[in-house]
Amino acid sequence: MNWFKPFGILYLPVKAEGYLISLLAVVFMIPVCTAVIRNGHSVSDDLYQIFVYGTCIAFWWKWVAEKTSIKKT
């Protein structure tokens, strides 16, 4: 189950499942960002709200990438 490959501090998808997980992360953030920007009152307000969702999805994506990556020996 090697969906990702370590590339420095990042992970690159190498299988269809890795690309699907990455695509799901991006697709989840698109309506979040549009809703926050549409309803926001200022740029800093928008950034604070996007930060919460962005960090959650980034930690989830990184956890999946670490668990399904090619292990260095």
C-alpha positions as CSV (number, residue, x, y, z in Angstrom):
1,M,0.0,0.0,0.0
2,N,2.4,2.7,-1.3
3,W,0.2,5.6,-2.3
4,F,2.8,8.3,-1.7
5,K,6.6,8.7,-2.0
6,P,8.5,11.0,0.4
7,F,10.1,14.0,-1.3
8,G,12.0,16.1,1.2
9,I,9.4,17.2,3.7
10,L,6.5,16.7,1.2
11,Y,4.9,13.6,-0.2
12,L,4.2,12.9,-3.8
13,P,1.3,10.7,-4.9
14,V,2.5,7.7,-6.9
15,K,-0.7,5.7,-7.3
16,A,-4.3,6.5,-8.1
17,E,-5.3,6.3,-4.5
18,G,-2.8,9.0,-3.6
19,Y,-4.0,11.2,-6.4
20,L,-7.6,10.7,-5.2
21,I,-6.8,11.7,-1.6
22,S,-5.0,14.8,-2.8
23,L,-7.9,15.7,-5.1
24,L,-10.4,15.2,-2.3
25,A,-8.4,17.6,-0.1
26,V,-8.4,20.3,-2.8
27,V,-12.1,19.7,-3.7
28,F,-13.0,20.0,0.0
29,M,-11.2,23.4,0.3
30,I,-12.8,25.0,-2.8
31,P,-16.3,25.5,-1.3
32,V,-14.9,26.3,2.1
33,C,-12.8,29.1,0.6
34,T,-15.5,30.4,-1.6
35,A,-18.0,30.5,1.4
36,V,-15.5,32.2,3.7
37,I,-14.6,34.8,1.1
38,R,-18.3,35.4,0.2
39,N,-19.3,35.9,3.9
40,G,-16.1,37.5,5.2
41,H,-15.8,41.0,6.4
42,S,-12.1,41.5,6.0
43,V,-9.0,39.8,4.6
44,S,-7.7,38.9,8.1
45,D,-11.1,37.5,9.0
46,D,-11.0,35.3,5.9
47,L,-7.5,34.1,6.6
48,Y,-8.3,33.1,10.2
49,Q,-11.3,31.1,9.0
50,I,-9.5,29.4,6.1
51,F,-6.6,28.7,8.4
52,V,-8.7,26.5,10.6
53,Y,-10.0,24.3,7.8
54,G,-6.8,24.4,5.9
55,T,-4.7,23.1,8.8
56,C,-7.2,20.4,9.6
57,I,-7.3,19.1,6.0
58,A,-3.5,19.5,5.7
59,F,-2.9,17.4,8.9
60,W,-5.4,14.8,7.7
61,W,-3.7,14.6,4.2
62,K,-0.2,14.4,5.8
63,W,-1.3,11.6,8.2
64,V,-2.7,9.6,5.3
65,A,0.4,10.3,3.2
66,E,2.8,9.2,6.0
67,K,0.8,6.0,6.7
68,T,0.7,5.0,3.1
69,S,4.1,6.1,1.9
70,I,7.1,4.1,0.8
71,K,9.2,3.5,3.8
72,K,12.9,4.5,3.7
73,T,15.2,1.7,4.8
